[in-house]
């Protein structure tokens, strides 16, 4: 079945909002205008993004904050219920839930996902996270497995979920991590199309898991200079068909390039929570997905967007950066803004038309923009 979601439409470069369910969004900053993750703000942002023609909303699964002065992301909305609410309050935009697979039994998750998918008439997807934050695992009383073992666990988890979505008869499942008897689930996916699955991965094991078991790799761009070669190698290893790849980023766009640079300096250097950065670095090193020497160079990126790819400039700069990323092989990007409601109208009015002229997106009818 064809997916009943705008993610199946024809924009060459898909766009979504990332992290709006978390206090501060992606920015670990003390700036007073930082994002407030209230339900009303999230629903308003989703409706504004939908009217602008953006394809999706993607949350972060977070269970405690990054300490420091403001404890960035210390408050967050749980993503499955968040997605259900947004889908009930919108008509076209796709909404993902981000889940740590070790924290949720696959039998329960399979039914919960289809329930949420039905609320959105097919517009729902899952972002699968193997996990790596030791204090969060301790909160749940769950063992943090060795890095590659987490993805072996995730493989079994996905296998159970997909069988529940497709097999009509009860089945037993015996693996290294699950021993399940008489497993059966109904209803099946909405109109026969399973929820889209994406998976974030920076390590080799994470990326291999995504290309084998998910519909899309959601990646962090660590080194732009080698991005095209990385993606070519990834797609060559994926076998027949072209692997879909989305990236994560944070955008600071202002009318002039200098204004954007100045605001980025204010958010990061003047108001950044540098104490929290040290905590983030220690957590990321434990996850072993990105080498420490590269992480140390990413301090600005960690404050501006928890390590996501920075896009700072005027509307022409931002649109051209998206074009360059697309030419390197990226199919779409989930982006964070310092204040989604305050900044999205300018992004809609100035960046999206430029992307349309560059052939990256279709023009949104004027009546749908407001």
C-alpha positions in Angstrom: 0.0 0.0 0.0 1.1 3.6 -0.6 1.9 5.4 2.6 -0.9 7.9 3.5 1.5 10.6 4.6 3.1 13.7 3.1 6.5 11.9 3.5 5.5 10.0 0.3 5.0 13.3 -1.7 7.4 14.8 -4.2 9.5 17.3 -2.5 13.1 16.4 -3.2 14.3 17.6 0.2 12.0 16.8 3.1 11.9 19.1 6.2 10.6 18.6 9.7 10.9 20.2 13.1 13.1 18.4 15.6 13.0 18.4 19.4 10.1 20.7 20.1 8.9 18.3 22.8 12.0 19.2 24.9 12.6 22.3 27.1 14.9 24.5 25.1 14.4 22.4 21.9 17.9 21.5 20.7 19.7 24.6 22.1 21.5 24.2 25.5 21.4 27.9 26.2 20.5 30.3 28.9 18.9 32.8 26.5 15.5 33.9 27.9 13.8 33.3 24.5 14.7 29.6 24.5 11.9 27.3 23.6 9.2 26.4 26.2 7.9 22.9 25.6 4.3 23.4 26.7 1.6 21.3 25.0 0.0 24.5 23.5 3.3 25.6 22.0 3.9 22.1 20.5 0.4 22.0 18.9 0.8 25.5 17.6 4.2 24.7 16.1 2.9 21.5 14.4 0.0 23.4 12.9 2.3 26.2 11.7 4.7 23.6 10.2 1.8 21.8 8.5 0.4 25.0 6.9 3.9 25.8 5.6 4.1 22.4 3.9 6.7 20.8 6.2 6.6 17.0 6.2 7.0 15.9 9.8 7.5 16.5 13.5 10.3 14.5 15.2 10.7 14.4 19.0 13.6 13.5 21.3 13.2 10.7 23.8 14.7 12.2 26.9 14.3 11.1 30.6 16.6 13.6 32.4 18.4 16.8 31.5 22.0 17.8 30.8 22.5 19.5 34.1 24.5 22.8 34.0 22.7 26.0 34.8 19.5 25.4 33.0 19.4 21.6 32.8 18.7 21.7 29.1 16.0 19.2 28.0 15.4 18.4 31.6 11.7 18.7 31.0 10.2 16.8 28.0 6.9 15.5 26.8 6.7 11.7 26.3 6.8 11.0 22.6 4.1 8.4 22.0 1.4 10.3 23.7 2.8 13.6 22.3 2.5 12.1 18.8 -1.1 10.9 19.4 -2.1 14.3 20.5 -0.5 16.1 17.5 -2.0 13.7 15.0 -5.4 14.3 16.5 -4.9 18.0 16.2 -3.5 18.1 12.6 -4.6 16.8 9.1 -1.6 16.3 6.9 1.8 16.5 8.7 3.5 13.2 9.7 4.5 12.8 13.3 7.1 10.4 14.7 7.5 9.0 18.2 11.1 8.4 19.4 11.4 5.4 21.6 14.3 3.6 23.4 13.6 0.0 22.4 15.1 -1.5 25.6 12.5 0.5 27.6 9.4 -0.8 25.9 8.2 -4.4 25.4 7.8 -5.0 21.6 4.4 -6.6 22.0 3.1 -3.6 23.8 4.9 -1.2 21.4 3.5 -2.8 18.3 -0.1 -2.3 19.5 0.5 1.2 20.8 2.1 2.2 17.5 -0.8 1.0 15.4 -3.3 2.8 17.8 -1.4 6.0 17.3 -1.1 5.4 13.5 -4.9 5.0 13.3 -5.4 8.3 15.1 -3.4 9.9 12.4 -4.9 7.9 9.5 -1.4 6.6 8.6 0.7 9.7 9.3 2.7 8.1 12.1 6.2 6.8 12.3 8.7 5.4 14.8 12.2 6.6 15.4 14.0 3.7 17.0 16.8 4.4 19.5 19.1 1.7 20.9 20.1 3.9 23.7 23.4 4.7 25.3 22.8 7.1 28.2 23.8 5.1 31.3 21.9 7.3 33.9 18.7 6.9 31.9 19.1 3.1 31.8 19.7 3.2 35.5 16.5 5.1 36.0 14.6 2.1 34.4 16.7 -0.5 36.2 17.7 -1.9 32.8 21.2 -3.1 32.0 23.1 -1.0 29.4 24.5 -3.6 27.0 27.8 -3.3 25.2 27.4 -1.0 22.2 27.0 -3.5 19.4 24.9 -5.8 21.6 22.3 -3.0 21.8 21.7 -3.3 18.1 21.4 -7.0 18.3 18.7 -6.5 20.9 17.1 -3.9 18.6 17.1 -6.4 15.7 15.1 -8.9 17.8 12.8 -6.2 18.9 12.0 -5.0 15.4 11.5 -8.6 14.2 8.8 -9.2 16.8 7.1 -5.9 16.0 7.1 -6.5 12.2 5.7 -10.0 12.7 2.9 -8.7 14.9 2.0 -6.2 12.2 2.0 -8.8 9.4 1.2 -12.3 10.7 -2.4 -13.3 11.3 -1.7 -16.4 13.4 -0.1 -16.6 16.9 3.6 -17.3 16.9 6.4 -18.1 19.4 9.6 -16.1 19.3 12.8 -17.5 20.9 15.9 -15.3 20.6 18.9 -14.2 22.7 16.8 -11.4 24.4 13.2 -12.4 24.0 11.3 -15.7 24.8 7.7 -15.1 23.8 4.8 -17.5 23.5 1.6 -17.3 21.6 2.2 -13.8 20.3 -0.6 -12.2 18.3 -1.7 -8.7 17.6 -4.7 -6.8 16.1 -5.6 -4.5 14.6 -3.0 -4.5 11.8 -1.5 -1.4 10.3 -3.7 1.3 8.9 -4.7 0.5 5.3 -2.0 -2.2 5.3 0.9 0.1 5.4 3.3 -0.3 8.4 4.4 2.9 10.2 7.6 4.2 8.8 10.6 3.3 10.9 13.7 5.5 11.1 16.7 4.8 13.2 19.4 7.2 14.4 23.0 5.9 14.1 26.5 7.4 14.0 28.4 4.2 14.6 29.0 1.5 12.1 26.7 -0.8 14.0 24.0 1.8 14.2 24.1 2.6 10.5 24.2 -1.0 9.6 21.1 -1.7 11.7 19.3 1.3 10.1 19.9 0.2 6.5 18.9 -3.4 7.2 15.9 -2.9 9.5 14.5 0.6 9.1 13.0 2.6 6.3 15.4 5.5 6.8 18.7 6.2 8.4 18.6 9.4 10.6 22.2 10.6 10.9 24.2 13.2 12.5 26.7 14.9 10.1 30.0 14.9 11.9 32.3 15.8 9.0 30.7 17.5 6.0 33.7 17.2 3.8 33.4 13.4 3.6 29.6 13.2 3.7 29.1 12.4 0.0 31.7 9.5 0.2 30.1 8.2 3.4 26.7 8.1 1.9 27.9 6.5 -1.3 29.6 3.7 0.7 26.5 3.3 2.9 24.2 3.0 0.0 26.5 0.5 -1.7 26.5 -1.7 1.4 22.7 -1.5 1.6 22.2 -3.6 -1.6 19.4 -3.2 -4.1 17.3 0.0 -3.9 18.4 3.4 -2.7 18.6 3.8 1.1 16.8 6.9 2.4 18.9 9.2 4.6 17.7 12.1 6.8 20.0 14.3 8.8 19.6 16.4 11.9 20.4 20.1 12.1 19.8 23.4 13.8 19.1 26.6 11.9 19.7 30.3 12.8 18.4 32.3 9.9 18.2 36.1 9.8 17.7 38.8 7.1 21.5 39.3 6.9 24.3 36.8 7.2 26.0 39.0 9.8 22.9 39.2 11.9 22.7 35.4 11.9 26.3 35.1 12.9 25.9 37.6 15.7 22.8 35.8 17.0 24.6 32.5 16.9 27.4 34.0 18.9 24.9 35.3 21.4 23.1 31.9 21.8 26.3 29.9 22.0 29.1 32.0 23.4 27.3 34.7 25.4 24.4 32.6 26.7 25.5 29.0 26.2 25.4 26.6 29.1 29.1 25.5 29.0 28.9 23.6 32.2 26.3 21.3 30.6 28.6 20.7 27.6 31.1 18.9 29.8 28.3 16.6 31.0 27.2 16.0 27.4 30.7 15.1 26.3 31.0 12.6 29.1 27.7 10.9 28.1 28.5 10.9 24.4 31.9 9.3 25.1 30.2 6.5 27.0 27.9 5.9 24.0 31.0 5.3 21.9 29.3 6.5 18.7 31.5 9.5 17.9 35.3 9.7 18.8 36.1 12.0 21.7 38.6 14.0 19.6 35.8 14.9 17.2 33.3 15.6 20.1 35.7 18.2 21.6 35.5 20.2 18.4 31.8 20.0 18.5 31.2 22.2 21.7 29.6 25.0 19.7 27.4 22.5 18.0 26.4 20.9 21.3 25.2 24.2 22.7 23.5 25.3 19.5 21.8 22.0 18.7 23.0 19.1 20.9 25.6 18.3 18.2 23.5 18.5 15.1 24.7 20.2 11.9 24.7 24.0 12.2 23.1 26.1 9.4 23.7 29.8 10.1 23.1 32.6 7.6 20.6 34.6 5.6 17.8 32.9 3.7 20.0 32.4 0.6 22.7 30.8 2.7 20.2 28.4 4.4 18.5 27.4 1.1 21.9 26.9 -0.6 23.1 24.7 2.3 20.1 22.5 1.9 20.9 22.2 -1.8 24.5 21.3 -1.1 23.4 18.6 1.5 20.9 17.2 -1.1 23.6 17.0 -3.7 25.8 15.1 -1.2 23.0 12.5 -0.9 20.8 13.7 2.0 17.1 13.3 1.4 15.8 15.5 4.2 16.5 17.2 7.5 14.9 17.5 10.9 15.8 21.0 12.2 15.7 22.8 15.5 15.1 26.5 16.0 15.7 28.5 19.1 12.0 29.5 19.2 10.0 27.5 16.8 6.9 29.7 16.9 8.8 33.0 16.6 11.2 31.8 13.8 9.2 29.5 11.6 7.1 32.3 9.9 10.3 33.9 8.6 11.7 30.5 7.6 8.4 29.8 5.7 8.3 33.2 4.0 12.0 33.5 3.0 13.7 30.1 3.0 11.0 27.8 1.5 10.4 29.9 -1.6 14.1 30.0 -2.3 14.2 26.2 -1.9 11.4 25.9 -4.4 13.4 28.0 -6.9 16.4 25.7 -6.4 14.2 22.7 -7.2 14.3 21.3 -3.7 10.6 21.7 -2.8 7.3 22.5 -4.4 5.9 26.0 -3.8 3.3 26.1 -1.2 0.0 27.9 -2.3 -0.4 31.3 -0.7 -3.7 30.3 0.8 -2.0 27.4 2.7 0.8 29.5 4.1 -1.4 31.4 6.6 
